[in-house]
């Protein structure tokens, strides 16, 4: 696997994925400060823009240490920030990793993540050499679960609990 810092930008037909440092902190803050998005992702909100700056710095440190990959998603035409996509929790022995994603509320239900998730699954298998991808969603987050299932993820009964459902996608 190459150094993670080399994996940018990644393009889909309509979107560009580039390091968070290429997006405006206030745009990332809008995403991370939204209580509904934070609840759906089962994380705390960023109370201040400084919290978001700290988050971006921490995530980019993980990229530089080959521990995680995270990108800001932008529209290729307008360059508008739309959300984030992350590949993390790498398991070299199992050749697996987990994915997480968030889209601004006003950009949801537009097919953005469907296109991004399909492209990043191919990237994970072909470029990173992974055999499995995992995603965890709150059981009541039917939108995320439906999206993941449409892309080919399926539930893993042994890793599902009362609150969360874990889904996996295997390399074909």
Rosetta blueprint (number, residue, H / E / L):
1 X L
2 X L
3 X L
4 X H
5 X H
6 X H
7 X L
8 X L
9 X L
10 X E
11 X E
12 X L
13 X L
14 X L
15 X E
16 X E
17 X E
18 X E
19 X L
20 X H
21 X H
22 X H
23 X L
24 X L
25 X H
26 X H
27 X H
28 X H
29 X H
30 X H
31 X H
32 X H
33 X H
34 X L
35 X H
36 X H
37 X H
38 X H
39 X H
40 X H
41 X H
42 X L
43 X L
44 X L
45 X L
46 X L
47 X L
48 X L
49 X H
50 X H
51 X H
52 X H
53 X H
54 X H
55 X H
56 X H
57 X H
58 X H
59 X H
60 X H
61 X H
62 X H
63 X H
64 X H
65 X L
66 X L
67 X L
68 X L
69 X E
70 X E
71 X E
72 X E
73 X E
74 X E
75 X E
76 X L
77 X L
78 X L
79 X L
80 X L
81 X E
82 X E
83 X E
84 X E
85 X E
86 X E
87 X E
88 X E
89 X E
90 X E
91 X E
92 X L
93 X L
94 X L
95 X L
96 X E
97 X E
98 X E
99 X E
100 X E
101 X E
102 X E
103 X E
104 X L
105 X H
106 X H
107 X H
108 X L
109 X L
110 X L
111 X L
112 X H
113 X H
114 X H
115 X H
116 X H
117 X H
118 X H
119 X H
120 X H
121 X H
122 X H
123 X H
124 X H
125 X H
126 X H
127 X L
128 X L
129 X L
130 X L
131 X L
132 X E
133 X E
134 X E
135 X E
136 X E
137 X E
138 X E
139 X L
140 X L
141 X L
142 X H
143 X H
144 X H
145 X H
146 X H
147 X H
148 X H
149 X H
150 X H
151 X H
152 X L
153 X L
154 X E
155 X E
156 X L
157 X H
158 X H
159 X H
160 X L
161 X L
162 X L
163 X L
164 X E
165 X E
166 X E
167 X E
168 X E
169 X E
170 X E
171 X L
172 X L
